[in-house]
Amino acid sequence: MTELAPPVLVGNLYLDAPLPDLDGEGRYQGARLLVWLHGRPLGEVVLPLGTRPLPAQRLADQVWSVHGERIAKHCADDGISPPASLPAAGIVLPGQAHCASRRALAAEPGITVVIATRDRTESLLRCLASLSRLNYRAFDVVVVDSAPASDLTARALAGRQDWPFGLRYLRAARPGLALAHNEALSAVTGEIVAFTDDDVEVDAEWLSALAEAFTDTGAACVTGLILPAELETRAQLLVEQAGGFGRGFTRRTFTLDMPEPEPLFPFTAGRLGSGANMAFRAGWLLGHGAFDPATGAGTPAKGGDDLAAFLRTIVDGGMLVYEPAAVVRHWHRRDYQGMRRQAFGYGMGLGAYLTAAIWRKPARWRTSRAEPQRRAWGGRQCGTSPVPQWRESC
């Protein structure tokens, strides 16, 4: 992917509508856009920006040069003639045609969205505002305030009664992300429980994509695509250069009896997704121990709660599906010290997760303990990169 200097414009580019003249507003050095066609993300395009707007047709040509094959295949799958190039007017599905990769749900399954928060009221309100724009109706929200230092969040939510969804506020006496998530489970009303973080904004089709993946596959757990909400600083770019949170643009299915995708599977649980964008069948999660309360942000472990839940899903015989159409955008830490603290916490969490997994069942390690300790990933060796390694990288 093309390397750019900050600030970088991030956003969505919808190919089934007229493409815009891309304006860097005189300050953006480049753009990183998620390319959508007929409700499905095809990939990203990264391009430099100058002082003048990039004309729509030139933008179309650059997108085609990167994703032309995927665009043509998508059109063929949808039963429309693949174009020889991308028109600036976009590619619209004719008549009553329906995207072949989208499932029309007979009924929306009920979903409860859980957000754990602690002393980040404004960030939480931004996340809730994004939930209010969802194109999904059968959901409610549970906010768990994890041992807050004040009642600011409680008062802010009490003063808002106009959310277009049901909202329940819970206060946890002890800190810890896993504890907060477990606290929320008693208030879950949906057959699916979806978890996101207070420093995230969700795409309008987030819950629809999760529901489709559960319905299509019968999965116990579904994770989704996490992209940056902004790339204004060097620290935020470092997160992406170290691997970020993205897991690609193809749906993937993981089970214990599948051909192993890599020697350390399923211990490399970070490759399956991240806790800022994960959902479970509520009955499955409750029936398999929920989250390890010793893990997660706010505990000495600092993380690992999501990874442990992914591993348990696989080893207990469940199916985990990665669904890239379920998109959220994460607000990375803007300052370098904040980014380092978060990266350190992820590293601690990874160690805590692996230690707990092996301590509880040492036999799990028997097929992989002889593997080399240093695993190549993304052209780099873990521990040798000049930039901090994001936890899912190793």
C-alpha positions in Angstrom: 0.0 0.0 0.0 1.3 3.5 -0.9 3.0 5.2 2.1 1.6 8.7 2.8 2.5 11.4 5.2 -0.1 12.7 7.6 -2.7 14.0 7.5 -4.5 11.5 5.3 -8.2 11.7 4.3 -10.1 8.6 5.2 -13.6 7.6 4.2 -15.8 5.5 1.9 -16.1 5.5 -1.8 -19.3 4.0 -3.2 -19.0 2.8 -6.8 -22.8 2.4 -7.3 -23.2 6.2 -7.2 -21.5 9.0 -9.2 -17.9 9.4 -8.1 -16.9 12.7 -6.6 -14.1 15.1 -7.4 -11.8 14.2 -4.5 -10.8 17.4 -2.7 -7.9 17.3 -0.3 -9.1 20.7 1.1 -5.6 22.1 0.7 -4.3 20.2 3.7 -4.5 16.4 3.1 -1.4 14.8 1.7 -3.3 11.8 0.5 -6.5 9.7 0.8 -7.3 6.2 2.0 -10.7 5.1 0.9 -12.7 2.0 1.5 -14.2 1.0 -1.9 -17.8 -0.3 -1.8 -19.9 -1.9 -4.6 -23.5 -2.9 -4.1 -23.2 -3.0 -0.4 -19.9 -5.0 -0.2 -16.4 -3.7 0.6 -14.0 -4.6 -2.2 -10.8 -3.2 -0.7 -9.0 0.1 -0.1 -7.4 2.5 -2.5 -4.6 4.8 -1.3 -3.6 7.7 -3.4 -1.7 11.0 -3.1 -3.6 14.3 -3.3 -2.4 17.6 -4.7 -3.5 21.2 -4.2 -6.3 20.7 -6.8 -9.2 18.3 -6.5 -8.7 15.0 -8.2 -11.4 14.8 -11.0 -13.9 12.0 -10.7 -12.8 10.2 -13.9 -9.2 10.2 -12.8 -10.3 8.8 -9.4 -12.3 6.1 -11.3 -9.3 5.2 -13.4 -7.1 4.9 -10.3 -9.6 2.7 -8.5 -10.0 0.5 -11.6 -6.2 0.1 -11.8 -6.2 -1.3 -8.3 -9.5 -3.2 -8.1 -10.6 -3.7 -11.7 -10.5 -7.5 -11.5 -12.6 -7.6 -8.3 -15.1 -5.0 -9.7 -15.5 -7.1 -12.9 -16.0 -10.3 -10.9 -18.5 -8.7 -8.6 -20.5 -7.5 -11.5 -20.4 -10.9 -13.2 -21.6 -12.6 -9.9 -24.4 -10.1 -9.8 -25.5 -11.0 -13.3 -24.6 -7.8 -15.0 -22.1 -7.3 -17.8 -18.6 -6.6 -16.4 -17.4 -3.2 -17.5 -14.2 -2.7 -19.3 -13.4 0.3 -17.1 -15.0 2.2 -14.2 -17.3 5.0 -15.3 -17.3 8.2 -13.2 -21.1 7.8 -13.1 -20.7 4.5 -11.1 -22.1 1.0 -11.6 -25.8 0.7 -10.7 -27.7 -2.6 -10.3 -30.4 -2.7 -13.0 -34.1 -3.0 -12.1 -34.8 -5.4 -9.3 -31.4 -7.0 -9.4 -29.9 -7.9 -6.0 -26.3 -8.2 -5.0 -25.4 -11.9 -5.1 -23.2 -11.6 -2.0 -26.0 -10.0 0.2 -28.7 -12.1 1.8 -32.2 -10.7 2.2 -33.1 -11.5 5.7 -36.7 -12.8 6.2 -36.7 -11.2 9.6 -34.1 -9.2 11.6 -32.8 -11.3 14.5 -32.8 -9.4 17.8 -29.4 -8.0 18.6 -28.1 -6.3 21.8 -25.2 -4.0 21.4 -22.8 -3.8 24.4 -20.5 -0.9 24.9 -18.1 -0.8 27.9 -16.8 2.6 28.8 -14.8 4.4 31.5 -14.5 8.2 31.8 -14.8 8.8 28.1 -18.2 10.4 27.9 -17.8 12.4 24.7 -16.3 9.4 22.9 -19.2 7.2 24.1 -21.7 9.8 22.8 -20.0 9.8 19.4 -20.3 6.0 19.3 -24.0 6.1 20.3 -24.6 8.7 17.6 -23.3 6.3 15.0 -25.6 3.5 16.3 -28.5 5.9 15.8 -27.7 5.9 12.0 -27.9 2.1 11.6 -30.1 0.7 8.9 -31.3 -1.9 11.4 -34.2 -1.7 13.8 -34.3 -4.9 15.9 -31.6 -3.9 18.4 -31.1 -2.3 21.8 -28.0 -1.1 23.6 -26.4 -1.7 27.0 -23.8 0.7 28.3 -21.6 -0.6 31.1 -19.8 2.1 33.0 -16.7 0.4 34.4 -15.7 1.7 37.8 -15.9 5.4 36.6 -14.2 8.2 38.5 -17.3 10.3 38.3 -21.0 10.2 37.4 -20.5 12.3 34.2 -21.4 9.5 31.9 -24.5 8.5 33.9 -25.7 12.1 34.0 -25.1 12.6 30.2 -27.1 9.5 29.4 -29.9 10.3 31.8 -30.2 13.7 30.1 -30.8 12.1 26.7 -34.1 10.3 26.1 -34.2 10.7 22.3 -32.1 7.7 21.1 -33.9 5.7 18.4 -33.2 2.5 20.3 -33.7 1.1 23.8 -30.7 2.0 26.0 -29.9 0.5 29.5 -27.1 1.9 31.7 -25.3 -0.3 34.1 -22.5 0.6 36.5 -19.8 -1.9 37.4 -18.1 -1.5 40.7 -14.8 -3.2 39.7 -12.7 -2.2 36.7 -12.0 -4.6 33.9 -13.3 -5.0 30.3 -14.2 -8.6 30.6 -16.0 -8.0 33.9 -18.0 -5.2 32.3 -18.9 -7.4 29.3 -20.0 -10.2 31.7 -22.0 -7.7 33.7 -23.9 -6.7 30.5 -24.9 -10.3 29.7 -27.7 -10.3 32.3 -29.3 -7.4 30.5 -29.1 -8.9 27.0 -32.4 -9.3 25.2 -31.3 -10.3 21.7 -30.4 -13.7 20.5 -27.1 -12.1 19.3 -24.9 -9.9 21.4 -22.6 -7.5 19.6 -19.7 -5.8 21.3 -17.9 -2.6 20.3 -15.9 0.0 22.1 -16.5 3.6 23.0 -13.7 4.8 20.7 -15.4 3.4 17.6 -18.0 4.6 15.1 -20.0 1.9 13.3 -21.0 1.7 9.7 -24.7 2.1 8.9 -24.8 -1.6 7.7 -22.8 -3.0 10.6 -25.6 -5.0 12.3 -27.1 -6.0 9.0 -23.8 -7.6 7.9 -23.4 -9.3 11.3 -26.9 -10.7 11.1 -26.4 -11.9 7.5 -23.2 -13.7 8.5 -24.9 -15.5 11.5 -27.9 -16.5 9.3 -25.7 -17.7 6.4 -23.3 -19.8 8.4 -24.8 -20.7 11.7 -21.7 -19.3 13.4 -21.2 -19.0 17.1 -19.1 -15.9 16.7 -18.7 -13.3 14.0 -16.0 -10.6 13.8 -15.7 -7.7 11.4 -13.5 -5.2 9.7 -11.9 -2.4 11.7 -10.5 0.6 9.9 -9.2 3.9 11.1 -11.6 6.8 11.7 -8.9 9.3 11.0 -5.2 9.4 10.1 -4.3 12.9 11.2 -1.0 12.2 13.0 2.2 10.2 12.7 1.2 8.1 15.7 -2.0 7.0 14.0 -0.2 6.1 10.8 2.2 4.0 12.9 -0.7 1.8 14.1 -1.7 1.1 10.5 1.9 0.5 9.4 2.3 -2.0 12.2 -0.6 -4.0 10.9 -3.6 -2.2 12.3 -6.8 -4.1 13.0 -7.9 -5.0 9.4 -8.2 -8.7 8.5 -8.9 -8.3 4.8 -11.9 -8.1 2.5 -12.9 -11.8 2.1 -15.3 -13.6 4.4 -13.4 -16.4 6.2 -14.7 -19.3 8.3 -12.7 -20.9 11.1 -13.4 -24.2 12.8 -11.3 -26.7 14.8 -11.6 -29.4 12.1 -10.6 -27.1 9.2 -7.2 -27.5 7.5 -4.9 -25.4 9.7 -4.4 -22.0 8.0 -1.0 -21.7 9.9 1.1 -23.8 12.2 0.0 -22.0 15.4 -3.7 -22.0 14.7 -5.9 -21.5 16.7 -3.6 -19.8 19.2 -3.1 -16.9 16.7 -6.6 -15.7 17.7 -5.8 -12.1 16.9 -5.9 -13.0 13.2 -9.6 -13.8 13.7 -10.7 -10.4 14.7 -10.7 -7.9 17.6 -13.0 -7.1 20.5 -14.0 -3.7 19.1 -16.0 -5.6 16.5 -17.2 -9.0 17.6 -20.6 -10.7 18.1 -21.7 -14.0 19.6 -24.9 -16.0 19.9 -25.9 -15.0 23.4 -26.8 -18.6 24.4 -23.5 -19.9 23.1 -21.5 -17.2 25.0 -23.3 -17.8 28.3 -23.1 -21.6 27.9 -19.3 -21.5 27.4 -18.1 -19.4 30.2 -18.5 -15.9 28.8 -15.3 -13.8 29.2 -12.3 -14.5 31.5 -12.7 -11.8 34.2 -8.9 -11.8 34.9 -8.3 -10.3 31.4 -9.1 -7.2 29.6 -8.3 -3.5 29.8 -8.5 -2.2 33.4 -6.9 -5.4 34.8 -3.2 -6.2 35.4 -3.5 -8.3 32.2 -4.4 -5.2 30.2 -6.1 -7.2 27.5 -6.6 -10.6 26.0 -10.3 -11.1 26.9 -11.4 -11.1 23.2 -8.6 -13.4 22.1 -9.5 -15.9 24.9 -13.1 -15.8 23.8 -12.1 -16.5 20.2 -9.9 -19.4 21.1 -12.6 -20.9 23.3 -15.1 -20.6 20.5 -12.8 -22.7 18.2 -11.6 -25.3 20.7 -15.2 -25.8 22.1 -16.3 -26.8 18.6 -17.9 -23.6 17.5 -17.6 -21.8 14.2 -16.0 -18.3 14.0 -16.7 -16.2 10.9 -14.8 -13.1 9.8 -17.2 -10.8 7.9 -15.6 -7.8 6.2 -18.9 -6.1 5.4 -19.4 -5.5 9.1 -17.3 -2.4 9.3 -16.4 -0.1 12.2 -13.9 2.7 12.4 -11.6 3.1 15.3 -10.3 6.4 16.7 -6.6 5.6 17.1 -4.7 7.5 19.8 -3.4 10.8 18.3 -0.3 11.2 20.4 2.7 8.9 20.4 2.6 8.2 24.1 -1.0 7.2 24.0 -0.3 4.9 21.1 2.6 3.3 22.9 0.5 2.8 26.0 -2.2 1.1 24.0 0.3 -1.1 22.0 2.0 -2.1 25.3 -1.4 -3.0 26.8 -2.1 -5.2 23.7 1.2 -6.9 24.1 0.6 -7.6 27.8 -2.8 -8.9 26.9 -1.4 -11.2 24.3 1.0 -12.7 26.8 -1.8 -13.0 29.5 -4.1 -14.7 27.0 -1.5 -17.3 25.9 -0.4 -18.0 29.5 -4.0 -18.6 30.6 -4.8 -20.8 27.6 -1.8 -23.1 28.2 -2.2 -23.1 32.0 -5.8 -24.2 31.8 -5.1 -27.0 29.3 -1.4 -27.7 28.6 -2.3 -30.4 26.1 -3.5 -27.6 23.7 0.2 -26.7 23.1 1.4 -30.2 22.3 1.1 -29.8 18.5 2.7 -26.3 18.3 5.3 -26.0 21.1 8.0 -27.2 18.8 7.3 -24.5 16.2 9.8 -21.7 15.9 9.3 -18.9 18.3 9.8 -16.3 15.7 7.1 -16.4 13.0 7.3 -14.5 9.8 4.3 -12.2 9.2 3.7 -9.6 6.6 7.3 -9.6 5.4 8.6 -8.9 8.9 9.9 -11.1 11.8 8.1 -10.5 15.1 10.4 -8.5 17.3 12.6 -7.1 14.6 10.4 -4.4 13.1 11.5 -0.8 13.5 8.0 0.2 14.5 5.9 -1.1 17.4 4.2 -4.4 16.5 0.4 -4.3 17.0 -0.8 -7.2 19.1 -2.4 -9.1 16.3 0.8 -9.0 14.2 2.6 -11.6 16.2 
